[in-house]
Amino acid sequence: RHHRNEDAFALAEAALPDGSPAVVAIVCDGVSSATRPDEASLAASRAASEALVASLGQGTHPQTAMHEAIVAAARAVDDLAEERPADAEAPRQNAPACTIVGAVAAGGLLVVGWIGDSRVYWVPADREGPVARLTEDDSWAAQMVAAGLMSEAEAYADSRAHAITGWLGADAYELDPHTASFKPDRPGVAVVCSDGLWNYAESAEDMAAALPADALTRPLHSAQVLVGHALDGGGHDNVTVAVVPFDVRPQEGS
């Protein structure tokens, strides 16, 4: 329903030094009030994915690699503000901007990183373990909840809810990438998405309910189902989702 898609994503597989695979997923959502948000999200997703693949292949710890990838993405978006003569007089005013969220499944770890309000959810394959949202929004609503001023339901119902407080762009505040590392005890999937999806499946329980039961073995189909869920719910924004399978491999001798 937009005249252009301001989301972008990147999927990649890297090889760790021991030869084991690592799966990388990045989702970026352009800030609509900024100039060229589509270019910002595309540049950020590409830069982050390329940085992650290179760092993981060199043996960098996945959480460190995620932090470095977000810094690389920020640099790529900053560069956009300098490259056009029309922007040269005030490159930091209303500069190209986007959010970023990413997940890496590698070496028995699930690592996430983000700036903004795109999210990662964890859904175990057996649906018996706890489902969870693995990221915390950089947004007005999240700040109100964190300060104890509003409940989550009240905050996200407010018209100011999606005003973001963190983003990538030359006019952003000090760069402060968030990263977290998890070691799931069972197989499952990470749902990496823009708010075009989670607006219609906000809680972890809602996201799990919308996700097909065979997501671990059919991630692409599951991503398509989730996009359909958002559209069927009246989706009015760009919708981007990557479903990353995470399998727990048994240790040798077990």
C-alpha atoms as an extended CHARMM CRD file, in Angstrom:
* protein
*
       254  EXT
         1         1  ARG       CA              0.0000000000        0.0000000000        0.0000000000  PROA      1               0.0000000000
         2         2  HSD       CA              3.0750000000        2.2100000000       -0.1320000000  PROA      2               0.0000000000
         3         3  HSD       CA              4.4190000000        3.5050000000       -3.4230000000  PROA      3               0.0000000000
         4         4  ARG       CA              7.7270000000        1.8070000000       -2.6000000000  PROA      4               0.0000000000
         5         5  ASN       CA              8.9810000000       -0.9220000000       -0.2840000000  PROA      5               0.0000000000
         6         6  GLU       CA             11.0370000000        0.7160000000        2.4690000000  PROA      6               0.0000000000
         7         7  ASP       CA             11.9690000000       -2.6140000000        4.0770000000  PROA      7               0.0000000000
         8         8  ALA       CA             15.0170000000       -4.6400000000        3.0730000000  PROA      8               0.0000000000
         9         9  PHE       CA             16.4700000000       -7.9380000000        4.2050000000  PROA      9               0.0000000000
        10        10  ALA       CA             19.5110000000      -10.1490000000        3.7520000000  PROA      10              0.0000000000
        11        11  LEU       CA             19.9490000000      -13.8780000000        4.2840000000  PROA      11              0.0000000000
        12        12  ALA       CA             23.3230000000      -15.5980000000        4.2190000000  PROA      12              0.0000000000
        13        13  GLU       CA             25.1600000000      -18.6980000000        5.3270000000  PROA      13              0.0000000000
        14        14  ALA       CA             28.6900000000      -18.4750000000        6.6680000000  PROA      14              0.0000000000
        15        15  ALA       CA             31.1870000000      -21.1690000000        7.5320000000  PROA      15              0.0000000000
        16        16  LEU       CA             32.8210000000      -21.0570000000       10.9460000000  PROA      16              0.0000000000
        17        17  PRO       CA             36.5410000000      -21.8990000000       11.1780000000  PROA      17              0.0000000000
        18        18  ASP       CA             35.6720000000      -25.4640000000       12.2800000000  PROA      18              0.0000000000
        19        19  GLY       CA             33.5590000000      -25.8960000000        9.1540000000  PROA      19              0.0000000000
        20        20  SER       CA             30.1840000000      -25.7610000000       10.8820000000  PROA      20              0.0000000000
        21        21  PRO       CA             27.5190000000      -23.5280000000        9.3310000000  PROA      21              0.0000000000
        22        22  ALA       CA             26.1650000000      -20.2380000000       10.6090000000  PROA      22              0.0000000000
        23        23  VAL       CA             22.8930000000      -18.7660000000        9.3670000000  PROA      23              0.0000000000
        24        24  VAL       CA             22.5020000000      -14.9900000000        9.1960000000  PROA      24              0.0000000000
        25        25  ALA       CA             19.2790000000      -12.9870000000        8.8050000000  PROA      25              0.0000000000
        26        26  ILE       CA             19.0150000000       -9.1870000000        8.7590000000  PROA      26              0.0000000000
        27        27  VAL       CA             15.8130000000       -7.1210000000        8.4690000000  PROA      27              0.0000000000
        28        28  CYS       CA             15.7920000000       -3.3280000000        8.1020000000  PROA      28              0.0000000000
        29        29  ASP       CA             12.8230000000       -0.9460000000        8.0230000000  PROA      29              0.0000000000
        30        30  GLY       CA             13.2590000000        2.4890000000        6.4790000000  PROA      30              0.0000000000
        31        31  VAL       CA             12.1620000000        5.4930000000        8.5130000000  PROA      31              0.0000000000
        32        32  SER       CA              9.3530000000        6.8960000000        6.3650000000  PROA      32              0.0000000000
        33        33  SER       CA              9.8260000000       10.4960000000        7.5070000000  PROA      33              0.0000000000
        34        34  ALA       CA             13.4730000000       10.4340000000        6.3810000000  PROA      34              0.0000000000
        35        35  THR       CA             14.7780000000       10.9710000000        2.8640000000  PROA      35              0.0000000000
        36        36  ARG       CA             15.4710000000        7.8300000000        0.7870000000  PROA      36              0.0000000000
        37        37  PRO       CA             14.5260000000        5.3530000000        3.5290000000  PROA      37              0.0000000000
        38        38  ASP       CA             14.4510000000        2.5050000000        1.0110000000  PROA      38              0.0000000000
        39        39  GLU       CA             18.1020000000        3.1420000000        0.1550000000  PROA      39              0.0000000000
        40        40  ALA       CA             18.9890000000        3.2780000000        3.8450000000  PROA      40              0.0000000000
        41        41  SER       CA             17.4500000000       -0.0960000000        4.6410000000  PROA      41              0.0000000000
        42        42  LEU       CA             19.0160000000       -1.7300000000        1.5840000000  PROA      42              0.0000000000
        43        43  ALA       CA             22.4780000000       -0.3530000000        2.3480000000  PROA      43              0.0000000000
        44        44  ALA       CA             22.2470000000       -1.3650000000        6.0140000000  PROA      44              0.0000000000
        45        45  SER       CA             21.0450000000       -4.9090000000        5.3450000000  PROA      45              0.0000000000
        46        46  ARG       CA             23.7750000000       -5.5510000000        2.8010000000  PROA      46              0.0000000000
        47        47  ALA       CA             26.5550000000       -4.0670000000        4.9260000000  PROA      47              0.0000000000
        48        48  ALA       CA             25.5080000000       -5.9560000000        8.0530000000  PROA      48              0.0000000000
        49        49  SER       CA             25.1920000000       -9.2870000000        6.2660000000  PROA      49              0.0000000000
        50        50  GLU       CA             28.5560000000       -8.9410000000        4.5380000000  PROA      50              0.0000000000
        51        51  ALA       CA             30.2520000000       -7.9350000000        7.7940000000  PROA      51              0.0000000000
        52        52  LEU       CA             28.7460000000      -10.8740000000        9.6670000000  PROA      52              0.0000000000
        53        53  VAL       CA             29.7570000000      -13.4410000000        7.0620000000  PROA      53              0.0000000000
        54        54  ALA       CA             33.3140000000      -12.1160000000        7.0220000000  PROA      54              0.0000000000
        55        55  SER       CA             33.6670000000      -11.8990000000       10.8140000000  PROA      55              0.0000000000
        56        56  LEU       CA             32.1570000000      -15.3060000000       11.5170000000  PROA      56              0.0000000000
        57        57  GLY       CA             34.4400000000      -16.8900000000        8.9540000000  PROA      57              0.0000000000
        58        58  GLN       CA             37.4310000000      -15.4080000000       10.7680000000  PROA      58              0.0000000000
        59        59  GLY       CA             36.3530000000      -16.9120000000       14.0790000000  PROA      59              0.0000000000
        60        60  THR       CA             34.9350000000      -13.7720000000       15.7040000000  PROA      60              0.0000000000
        61        61  HSD       CA             32.4660000000      -14.5890000000       18.4790000000  PROA      61              0.0000000000
        62        62  PRO       CA             28.9380000000      -14.2590000000       17.0340000000  PROA      62              0.0000000000
        63        63  GLN       CA             27.8710000000      -11.5990000000       19.5350000000  PROA      63              0.0000000000
        64        64  THR       CA             30.9530000000       -9.4920000000       18.8100000000  PROA      64              0.0000000000
        65        65  ALA       CA             30.3980000000      -10.0440000000       15.0970000000  PROA      65              0.0000000000
        66        66  MET       CA             26.8040000000       -8.8280000000       15.4450000000  PROA      66              0.0000000000
        67        67  HSD       CA             27.9190000000       -5.6460000000       17.2000000000  PROA      67              0.0000000000
        68        68  GLU       CA             30.5090000000       -4.9680000000       14.5020000000  PROA      68              0.0000000000
        69        69  ALA       CA             27.9220000000       -5.6500000000       11.7860000000  PROA      69              0.0000000000
        70        70  ILE       CA             25.5380000000       -3.0470000000       13.1800000000  PROA      70              0.0000000000
        71        71  VAL       CA             28.3820000000       -0.5350000000       13.2990000000  PROA      71              0.0000000000
        72        72  ALA       CA             29.1720000000       -1.3520000000        9.6490000000  PROA      72              0.0000000000
        73        73  ALA       CA             25.5110000000       -0.9100000000        8.7390000000  PROA      73              0.0000000000
        74        74  ALA       CA             25.4240000000        2.4660000000       10.4860000000  PROA      74              0.0000000000
        75        75  ARG       CA             28.4760000000        3.5610000000        8.5420000000  PROA      75              0.0000000000
        76        76  ALA       CA             26.8420000000        2.5370000000        5.2630000000  PROA      76              0.0000000000
        77        77  VAL       CA             23.7130000000        4.5500000000        6.0440000000  PROA      77              0.0000000000
        78        78  ASP       CA             25.7800000000        7.5510000000        7.1800000000  PROA      78              0.0000000000
        79        79  ASP       CA             27.5870000000        7.4910000000        3.8370000000  PROA      79              0.0000000000
        80        80  LEU       CA             24.2900000000        7.9150000000        1.9860000000  PROA      80              0.0000000000
        81        81  ALA       CA             23.8540000000       11.3680000000        3.5290000000  PROA      81              0.0000000000
        82        82  GLU       CA             27.1340000000       12.5170000000        2.0050000000  PROA      82              0.0000000000
        83        83  GLU       CA             26.9020000000       11.1290000000       -1.5020000000  PROA      83              0.0000000000
        84        84  ARG       CA             24.3590000000       13.4590000000       -3.1320000000  PROA      84              0.0000000000
        85        85  PRO       CA             25.1730000000       17.1070000000       -3.8510000000  PROA      85              0.0000000000
        86        86  ALA       CA             21.6570000000       18.1390000000       -2.8820000000  PROA      86              0.0000000000
        87        87  ASP       CA             22.2490000000       16.7460000000        0.5900000000  PROA      87              0.0000000000
        88        88  ALA       CA             25.7060000000       18.2300000000        1.0380000000  PROA      88              0.0000000000
        89        89  GLU       CA             24.6580000000       21.4930000000        2.6970000000  PROA      89              0.0000000000
        90        90  ALA       CA             22.9090000000       19.7770000000        5.5970000000  PROA      90              0.0000000000
        91        91  PRO       CA             23.6120000000       16.0560000000        5.3790000000  PROA      91              0.0000000000
        92        92  ARG       CA             22.5470000000       15.4420000000        8.9810000000  PROA      92              0.0000000000
        93        93  GLN       CA             19.1120000000       17.0110000000        8.6490000000  PROA      93              0.0000000000
        94        94  ASN       CA             16.4370000000       14.4540000000        7.7910000000  PROA      94              0.0000000000
        95        95  ALA       CA             19.1490000000       12.0940000000        6.5700000000  PROA      95              0.0000000000
        96        96  PRO       CA             18.4130000000        8.6110000000        5.1880000000  PROA      96              0.0000000000
        97        97  ALA       CA             17.5390000000        6.3690000000        8.1420000000  PROA      97              0.0000000000
        98        98  CYS       CA             16.3260000000        2.8830000000        9.0670000000  PROA      98              0.0000000000
        99        99  THR       CA             16.0190000000        0.3910000000       11.8660000000  PROA      99              0.0000000000
       100       100  ILE       CA             17.9650000000       -2.8680000000       11.9380000000  PROA      100             0.0000000000
       101       101  VAL       CA             17.4880000000       -6.2510000000       13.5620000000  PROA      101             0.0000000000
       102       102  GLY       CA             19.4270000000       -9.4310000000       13.0060000000  PROA      102             0.0000000000
       103       103  ALA       CA             19.8320000000      -13.0010000000       14.1770000000  PROA      103             0.0000000000
       104       104  VAL       CA             22.6900000000      -15.4670000000       13.8620000000  PROA      104             0.0000000000
       105       105  ALA       CA             22.3790000000      -19.1880000000       14.5480000000  PROA      105             0.0000000000
       106       106  ALA       CA             25.9000000000      -20.5140000000       15.0140000000  PROA      106             0.0000000000
       107       107  GLY       CA             27.8160000000      -22.9190000000       17.2070000000  PROA      107             0.0000000000
       108       108  GLY       CA             24.8760000000      -23.7380000000       19.4500000000  PROA      108             0.0000000000
       109       109  LEU       CA             24.1420000000      -20.0640000000       20.0680000000  PROA      109             0.0000000000
       110       110  LEU       CA             21.3490000000      -17.7950000000       18.9090000000  PROA      110             0.0000000000
       111       111  VAL       CA             22.6160000000      -14.2070000000       18.8190000000  PROA      111             0.0000000000
       112       112  VAL       CA             20.4250000000      -11.1720000000       18.1430000000  PROA      112             0.0000000000
       113       113  GLY       CA             21.2360000000       -7.5120000000       17.6030000000  PROA      113             0.0000000000
       114       114  TRP       CA             19.1580000000       -4.4350000000       16.9060000000  PROA      114             0.0000000000
       115       115  ILE       CA             18.5790000000       -0.7060000000       16.8630000000  PROA      115             0.0000000000
       116       116  GLY       CA             15.0040000000        0.5260000000       16.5190000000  PROA      116             0.0000000000
       117       117  ASP       CA             11.7240000000       -1.3620000000       16.7360000000  PROA      117             0.0000000000
       118       118  SER       CA             12.1360000000       -4.3210000000       14.4110000000  PROA      118             0.0000000000
       119       119  ARG       CA             12.0620000000       -7.5450000000       16.4180000000  PROA      119             0.0000000000
       120       120  VAL       CA             13.1740000000      -11.1490000000       16.9270000000  PROA      120             0.0000000000
       121       121  TYR       CA             10.8870000000      -13.7680000000       18.4950000000  PROA      121             0.0000000000
       122       122  TRP       CA             11.8540000000      -17.2640000000       19.6540000000  PROA      122             0.0000000000
       123       123  VAL       CA              9.3940000000      -20.1200000000       19.1440000000  PROA      123             0.0000000000
       124       124  PRO       CA             10.4310000000      -23.6680000000       20.1500000000  PROA      124             0.0000000000
       125       125  ALA       CA              9.5180000000      -26.3660000000       17.6660000000  PROA      125             0.0000000000
       126       126  ASP       CA              7.7050000000      -28.4960000000       20.2380000000  PROA      126             0.0000000000
       127       127  ARG       CA              5.7620000000      -25.4600000000       21.5540000000  PROA      127             0.0000000000
       128       128  GLU       CA              6.3320000000      -26.8810000000       25.0430000000  PROA      128             0.0000000000
       129       129  GLY       CA              9.1950000000      -24.6000000000       26.0000000000  PROA      129             0.0000000000
       130       130  PRO       CA              8.5730000000      -20.8970000000       26.5890000000  PROA      130             0.0000000000
       131       131  VAL       CA              8.1100000000      -18.5580000000       23.6380000000  PROA      131             0.0000000000
       132       132  ALA       CA              9.8060000000      -15.1750000000       23.9460000000  PROA      132             0.0000000000
       133       133  ARG       CA             10.5100000000      -11.8340000000       22.3420000000  PROA      133             0.0000000000
       134       134  LEU       CA             14.2980000000      -11.5160000000       22.2840000000  PROA      134             0.0000000000
       135       135  THR       CA             14.5440000000       -7.7740000000       21.5600000000  PROA      135             0.0000000000
       136       136  GLU       CA             13.3680000000       -4.6020000000       23.2860000000  PROA      136             0.0000000000
       137       137  ASP       CA             12.0980000000       -1.7410000000       21.1280000000  PROA      137             0.0000000000
       138       138  ASP       CA             13.8380000000        1.5940000000       20.9260000000  PROA      138             0.0000000000
       139       139  SER       CA             10.5170000000        3.4280000000       20.9410000000  PROA      139             0.0000000000
       140       140  TRP       CA              8.3360000000        5.8660000000       22.8550000000  PROA      140             0.0000000000
       141       141  ALA       CA              6.0610000000        3.0350000000       23.9630000000  PROA      141             0.0000000000
       142       142  ALA       CA              8.9230000000        0.9390000000       25.3010000000  PROA      142             0.0000000000
       143       143  GLN       CA             10.2580000000        3.9330000000       27.2320000000  PROA      143             0.0000000000
       144       144  MET       CA              6.8650000000        4.5160000000       28.8380000000  PROA      144             0.0000000000
       145       145  VAL       CA              6.6270000000        0.8660000000       29.8870000000  PROA      145             0.0000000000
       146       146  ALA       CA             10.2140000000        0.7860000000       31.1820000000  PROA      146             0.0000000000
       147       147  ALA       CA              9.5720000000        3.9170000000       33.2540000000  PROA      147             0.0000000000
       148       148  GLY       CA              6.4570000000        2.3520000000       34.7640000000  PROA      148             0.0000000000
       149       149  LEU       CA              4.2560000000        5.1310000000       33.4310000000  PROA      149             0.0000000000
       150       150  MET       CA              1.9940000000        2.9360000000       31.3010000000  PROA      150             0.0000000000
       151       151  SER       CA              1.1800000000       -0.7210000000       30.8240000000  PROA      151             0.0000000000
       152       152  GLU       CA              2.3760000000       -2.3450000000       27.6050000000  PROA      152             0.0000000000
       153       153  ALA       CA             -1.1940000000       -2.4890000000       26.2790000000  PROA      153             0.0000000000
       154       154  GLU       CA             -1.7530000000        1.2040000000       27.0350000000  PROA      154             0.0000000000
       155       155  ALA       CA              1.5740000000        2.3000000000       25.5870000000  PROA      155             0.0000000000
       156       156  TYR       CA              1.2300000000        0.4310000000       22.2960000000  PROA      156             0.0000000000
       157       157  ALA       CA             -2.3390000000        1.6620000000       21.8670000000  PROA      157             0.0000000000
       158       158  ASP       CA             -1.1500000000        5.2690000000       22.0020000000  PROA      158             0.0000000000
       159       159  SER       CA             -0.7050000000        7.1860000000       18.7470000000  PROA      159             0.0000000000
       160       160  ARG       CA              2.9000000000        7.9160000000       19.7480000000  PROA      160             0.0000000000
       161       161  ALA       CA              3.7480000000        4.2490000000       20.3130000000  PROA      161             0.0000000000
       162       162  HSD       CA              5.8740000000        3.7480000000       17.2100000000  PROA      162             0.0000000000
       163       163  ALA       CA              7.9220000000        6.9270000000       17.4920000000  PROA      163             0.0000000000
       164       164  ILE       CA             11.3890000000        5.3820000000       17.5300000000  PROA      164             0.0000000000
       165       165  THR       CA             14.1700000000        6.5610000000       19.8240000000  PROA      165             0.0000000000
       166       166  GLY       CA             16.9950000000        4.6980000000       18.1050000000  PROA      166             0.0000000000
       167       167  TRP       CA             17.8590000000        4.3040000000       14.4210000000  PROA      167             0.0000000000
       168       168  LEU       CA             20.6950000000        4.1810000000       11.9060000000  PROA      168             0.0000000000
       169       169  GLY       CA             21.3870000000        7.4490000000       10.0950000000  PROA      169             0.0000000000
       170       170  ALA       CA             23.6070000000       10.5020000000       10.0520000000  PROA      170             0.0000000000
       171       171  ASP       CA             21.0800000000       12.3700000000       12.2180000000  PROA      171             0.0000000000
       172       172  ALA       CA             20.8360000000        9.5890000000       14.8160000000  PROA      172             0.0000000000
       173       173  TYR       CA             21.8490000000        9.9620000000       18.4050000000  PROA      173             0.0000000000
       174       174  GLU       CA             24.9970000000        8.2520000000       19.6710000000  PROA      174             0.0000000000
       175       175  LEU       CA             25.2510000000        4.7780000000       18.1430000000  PROA      175             0.0000000000
       176       176  ASP       CA             24.3560000000        2.1750000000       20.7730000000  PROA      176             0.0000000000
       177       177  PRO       CA             23.8710000000       -1.2980000000       19.2510000000  PROA      177             0.0000000000
       178       178  HSD       CA             22.0080000000       -3.8060000000       21.3990000000  PROA      178             0.0000000000
       179       179  THR       CA             23.1270000000       -7.4380000000       21.3020000000  PROA      179             0.0000000000
       180       180  ALA       CA             22.1580000000      -10.5320000000       23.2600000000  PROA      180             0.0000000000
       181       181  SER       CA             23.1740000000      -14.1780000000       23.1730000000  PROA      181             0.0000000000
       182       182  PHE       CA             21.0130000000      -17.1920000000       23.9760000000  PROA      182             0.0000000000
       183       183  LYS       CA             21.6440000000      -20.9410000000       24.1620000000  PROA      183             0.0000000000
       184       184  PRO       CA             18.2980000000      -22.6490000000       23.5000000000  PROA      184             0.0000000000
       185       185  ASP       CA             17.8960000000      -26.1120000000       24.9900000000  PROA      185             0.0000000000
       186       186  ARG       CA             15.6950000000      -27.3740000000       22.1740000000  PROA      186             0.0000000000
       187       187  PRO       CA             15.1300000000      -26.8670000000       18.4380000000  PROA      187             0.0000000000
       188       188  GLY       CA             13.0370000000      -23.9180000000       17.3080000000  PROA      188             0.0000000000
       189       189  VAL       CA             12.9720000000      -20.8990000000       15.0460000000  PROA      189             0.0000000000
       190       190  ALA       CA             13.8240000000      -17.2420000000       15.3290000000  PROA      190             0.0000000000
       191       191  VAL       CA             11.2810000000      -14.9640000000       13.6600000000  PROA      191             0.0000000000
       192       192  VAL       CA             13.0870000000      -11.8160000000       12.4820000000  PROA      192             0.0000000000
       193       193  CYS       CA             10.6380000000       -9.1430000000       11.3590000000  PROA      193             0.0000000000
       194       194  SER       CA              9.6900000000       -5.5380000000       10.8020000000  PROA      194             0.0000000000
       195       195  ASP       CA              6.7440000000       -3.9510000000       12.5890000000  PROA      195             0.0000000000
       196       196  GLY       CA              4.6560000000       -4.5770000000        9.5030000000  PROA      196             0.0000000000
       197       197  LEU       CA              4.3050000000       -8.0990000000       10.8850000000  PROA      197             0.0000000000
       198       198  TRP       CA              4.4340000000       -7.7450000000       14.6530000000  PROA      198             0.0000000000
       199       199  ASN       CA              1.7200000000       -5.0880000000       14.6650000000  PROA      199             0.0000000000
       200       200  TYR       CA             -0.5770000000       -8.0520000000       13.9670000000  PROA      200             0.0000000000
       201       201  ALA       CA              1.1020000000      -10.5660000000       16.2970000000  PROA      201             0.0000000000
       202       202  GLU       CA              2.5650000000       -8.3920000000       19.0120000000  PROA      202             0.0000000000
       203       203  SER       CA              3.0670000000      -10.7740000000       21.9160000000  PROA      203             0.0000000000
       204       204  ALA       CA              5.3030000000      -13.8190000000       21.7040000000  PROA      204             0.0000000000
       205       205  GLU       CA              2.2290000000      -15.9780000000       22.2320000000  PROA      205             0.0000000000
       206       206  ASP       CA              0.4180000000      -14.3050000000       19.3240000000  PROA      206             0.0000000000
       207       207  MET       CA              3.4460000000      -14.7830000000       17.0750000000  PROA      207             0.0000000000
       208       208  ALA       CA              3.6840000000      -18.4630000000       18.0250000000  PROA      208             0.0000000000
       209       209  ALA       CA             -0.0210000000      -18.9180000000       17.3060000000  PROA      209             0.0000000000
       210       210  ALA       CA              0.3850000000      -17.4360000000       13.8180000000  PROA      210             0.0000000000
       211       211  LEU       CA              3.4830000000      -19.5340000000       13.0320000000  PROA      211             0.0000000000
       212       212  PRO       CA              2.8990000000      -22.9350000000       11.3740000000  PROA      212             0.0000000000
       213       213  ALA       CA              3.7700000000      -25.9910000000       13.4720000000  PROA      213             0.0000000000
       214       214  ASP       CA              6.3140000000      -27.1780000000       10.8710000000  PROA      214             0.0000000000
       215       215  ALA       CA              8.3010000000      -23.9140000000       10.8160000000  PROA      215             0.0000000000
       216       216  LEU       CA             11.5640000000      -25.6760000000       11.6890000000  PROA      216             0.0000000000
       217       217  THR       CA             11.4730000000      -27.7580000000        8.5100000000  PROA      217             0.0000000000
       218       218  ARG       CA              9.5800000000      -25.3260000000        6.2590000000  PROA      218             0.0000000000
       219       219  PRO       CA             10.9050000000      -21.8590000000        7.1320000000  PROA      219             0.0000000000
       220       220  LEU       CA             10.1330000000      -20.2160000000        3.7740000000  PROA      220             0.0000000000
       221       221  HSD       CA              6.5410000000      -21.4380000000        3.8200000000  PROA      221             0.0000000000
       222       222  SER       CA              6.2400000000      -20.2270000000        7.4100000000  PROA      222             0.0000000000
       223       223  ALA       CA              7.5110000000      -16.7700000000        6.4650000000  PROA      223             0.0000000000
       224       224  GLN       CA              4.9240000000      -16.6200000000        3.6930000000  PROA      224             0.0000000000
       225       225  VAL       CA              2.1770000000      -17.6220000000        6.1360000000  PROA      225             0.0000000000
       226       226  LEU       CA              3.2390000000      -14.8660000000        8.5380000000  PROA      226             0.0000000000
       227       227  VAL       CA              3.1620000000      -12.2520000000        5.7910000000  PROA      227             0.0000000000
       228       228  GLY       CA             -0.3180000000      -13.4810000000        4.9030000000  PROA      228             0.0000000000
       229       229  HSD       CA             -1.3320000000      -13.1830000000        8.5490000000  PROA      229             0.0000000000
       230       230  ALA       CA             -0.3600000000       -9.5040000000        8.5610000000  PROA      230             0.0000000000
       231       231  LEU       CA             -2.1400000000       -8.8140000000        5.2790000000  PROA      231             0.0000000000
       232       232  ASP       CA             -5.2670000000      -10.6340000000        6.3940000000  PROA      232             0.0000000000
       233       233  GLY       CA             -5.2120000000       -8.5440000000        9.5640000000  PROA      233             0.0000000000
       234       234  GLY       CA             -5.4300000000       -5.3780000000        7.4780000000  PROA      234             0.0000000000
       235       235  GLY       CA             -1.6980000000       -4.8070000000        7.0260000000  PROA      235             0.0000000000
       236       236  HSD       CA             -1.0230000000       -1.2350000000        5.9810000000  PROA      236             0.0000000000
       237       237  ASP       CA              2.7770000000       -1.2800000000        6.1030000000  PROA      237             0.0000000000
       238       238  ASN       CA              5.6120000000       -3.0800000000        4.3480000000  PROA      238             0.0000000000
       239       239  VAL       CA              5.8960000000       -6.5870000000        5.8070000000  PROA      239             0.0000000000
       240       240  THR       CA              9.2260000000       -8.3870000000        5.9880000000  PROA      240             0.0000000000
       241       241  VAL       CA             10.0020000000      -11.5750000000        7.8950000000  PROA      241             0.0000000000
       242       242  ALA       CA             12.7850000000      -14.1410000000        7.9450000000  PROA      242             0.0000000000
       243       243  VAL       CA             12.3650000000      -17.4600000000        9.7490000000  PROA      243             0.0000000000
       244       244  VAL       CA             15.6870000000      -18.8660000000       10.9690000000  PROA      244             0.0000000000
       245       245  PRO       CA             15.7490000000      -22.5490000000       11.9680000000  PROA      245             0.0000000000
       246       246  PHE       CA             17.7880000000      -23.4170000000       15.0590000000  PROA      246             0.0000000000
       247       247  ASP       CA             18.5540000000      -27.0690000000       15.7190000000  PROA      247             0.0000000000
       248       248  VAL       CA             20.2450000000      -28.3740000000       18.8450000000  PROA      248             0.0000000000
       249       249  ARG       CA             22.8860000000      -30.8390000000       17.7720000000  PROA      249             0.0000000000
       250       250  PRO       CA             23.7620000000      -33.6260000000       20.2230000000  PROA      250             0.0000000000
       251       251  GLN       CA             27.2450000000      -33.5150000000       21.7010000000  PROA      251             0.0000000000
       252       252  GLU       CA             29.7110000000      -36.2370000000       20.7140000000  PROA      252             0.0000000000
       253       253  GLY       CA             29.3410000000      -39.2910000000       22.9030000000  PROA      253             0.0000000000
       254       254  SER       CA             25.8190000000      -38.4130000000       24.0220000000  PROA      254             0.0000000000
